Amino acid sequence: ADFIAERLMPLVNDRFRTVTEPEGAMAIGTSMGGQASLHLLLRHPTMFGGAACLSPAFQPATIASVATSGDLLKSKRLYLDNGGDDDNANVRVPMFDLFDHITPKAQWNPGYFIRNFNQRLMP
């Protein structure tokens, strides 16, 4: 988290035209990256306006950090998605579908994450 906030973000902001306010930066990741995204938001709230955690692998320390964060997350945008059924689109996602993850085209199919992320998180 510190490397991204203290080294990578300043480098990107110096080299590219970016929105540097927290509202212009979101952390996003899947699995352990979902935990890392939330950790990044909790550790550097002045740099990030929110986090999207897709199928996060939350560890007890991360959950404890959220529980003790007080009002920190009230001003942030937080998206959590473990995937699954989508009643509005009559889509049923099986608990585990090997062919959804191991195919000639891709090792992972993020379709429902991308659709939900765009509809619910982006203004």
C-alpha positions as CSV (number, residue, x, y, z in Angstrom):
1,A,0.0,0.0,0.0
2,D,2.7,2.4,0.9
3,F,4.6,1.8,-2.4
4,I,1.6,2.6,-4.4
5,A,0.6,5.7,-2.5
6,E,4.1,7.1,-1.8
7,R,6.0,6.1,-5.0
8,L,3.7,5.0,-7.8
9,M,0.9,7.6,-7.5
10,P,3.3,10.6,-7.4
11,L,5.1,9.3,-10.4
12,V,1.9,8.8,-12.4
13,N,0.6,12.2,-11.3
14,D,3.9,13.9,-12.4
15,R,4.0,12.2,-15.8
16,F,0.3,12.3,-16.7
17,R,-2.6,14.7,-16.4
18,T,-4.6,13.2,-13.6
19,V,-7.2,14.3,-11.0
20,T,-5.1,14.3,-7.8
21,E,-8.0,14.8,-5.3
22,P,-9.1,11.7,-3.5
23,E,-12.4,11.7,-5.4
24,G,-10.4,11.1,-8.6
25,A,-8.6,8.0,-7.4
26,M,-10.1,4.6,-6.8
27,A,-8.3,1.4,-5.8
28,I,-9.7,-1.8,-7.4
29,G,-8.7,-5.4,-7.1
30,T,-9.8,-9.0,-7.1
31,S,-9.3,-11.7,-4.5
32,M,-6.2,-10.7,-2.4
33,G,-6.1,-7.5,-4.6
34,G,-9.6,-6.7,-3.2
35,Q,-8.2,-6.8,0.3
36,A,-5.2,-4.7,-0.9
37,S,-7.6,-2.1,-2.4
38,L,-9.5,-1.7,0.9
39,H,-6.2,-1.7,2.8
40,L,-4.9,1.1,0.5
41,L,-8.0,3.1,1.1
42,L,-7.8,2.7,4.9
43,R,-4.1,3.4,5.0
44,H,-4.1,6.4,2.6
45,P,-7.6,8.0,2.8
46,T,-6.3,11.4,1.7
47,M,-5.2,9.9,-1.6
48,F,-8.1,7.6,-2.5
49,G,-11.8,8.3,-2.6
50,G,-12.9,4.7,-2.6
51,A,-12.2,1.1,-3.3
52,A,-13.8,-1.7,-5.3
53,C,-13.2,-5.1,-3.9
54,L,-14.1,-7.9,-6.2
55,S,-14.3,-11.4,-4.6
56,P,-12.2,-10.1,-1.8
57,A,-10.1,-12.4,0.4
58,F,-10.5,-10.3,3.6
59,Q,-8.3,-11.4,6.4
60,P,-9.2,-10.8,10.1
61,A,-6.8,-7.8,10.4
62,T,-8.6,-6.0,7.5
63,I,-12.0,-6.6,9.0
64,A,-10.7,-5.3,12.4
65,S,-9.4,-2.2,10.6
66,V,-12.8,-1.5,9.1
67,A,-14.5,-2.0,12.5
68,T,-12.1,0.5,14.2
69,S,-12.0,3.0,11.4
70,G,-14.7,5.2,12.9
71,D,-16.1,7.7,10.4
72,L,-13.3,7.3,7.9
73,L,-15.4,5.2,5.4
74,K,-18.5,7.4,5.6
75,S,-17.1,9.9,3.1
76,K,-15.7,7.1,0.8
77,R,-17.2,5.1,-2.0
78,L,-16.9,1.4,-1.3
79,Y,-18.0,-1.4,-3.7
80,L,-17.9,-5.0,-2.6
81,D,-18.9,-7.8,-5.0
82,N,-18.6,-11.5,-4.4
83,G,-20.4,-12.2,-7.7
84,G,-23.4,-14.5,-7.9
85,D,-26.9,-14.4,-9.1
86,D,-28.4,-11.3,-10.8
87,D,-32.1,-11.4,-10.4
88,N,-32.7,-8.4,-12.6
89,A,-31.0,-10.1,-15.6
90,N,-32.2,-13.6,-14.8
91,V,-28.6,-14.7,-14.6
92,R,-27.6,-17.6,-12.4
93,V,-24.0,-18.0,-11.6
94,P,-23.0,-21.5,-10.3
95,M,-21.0,-21.7,-7.1
96,F,-18.0,-22.8,-9.2
97,D,-17.8,-23.3,-13.0
98,L,-14.5,-24.6,-14.2
99,F,-15.2,-23.5,-17.7
100,D,-15.8,-19.9,-16.6
101,H,-12.2,-19.8,-15.3
102,I,-10.2,-22.0,-17.6
103,T,-10.9,-21.4,-21.2
104,P,-8.8,-21.0,-24.4
105,K,-9.8,-17.3,-24.4
106,A,-9.0,-16.3,-20.8
107,Q,-8.1,-17.6,-17.4
108,W,-10.8,-15.5,-15.7
109,N,-14.1,-14.1,-16.8
110,P,-14.8,-10.8,-15.0
111,G,-18.1,-10.1,-16.9
112,Y,-20.5,-9.6,-14.0
113,F,-18.0,-7.6,-12.0
114,I,-17.5,-5.1,-14.9
115,R,-21.2,-4.7,-15.5
116,N,-22.1,-4.2,-11.8
117,F,-19.1,-1.9,-11.3
118,N,-20.0,0.4,-14.1
119,Q,-23.7,0.5,-13.1
120,R,-23.3,1.0,-9.4
121,L,-20.0,2.8,-8.7
122,M,-19.3,5.1,-11.5
123,P,-21.3,8.4,-11.5
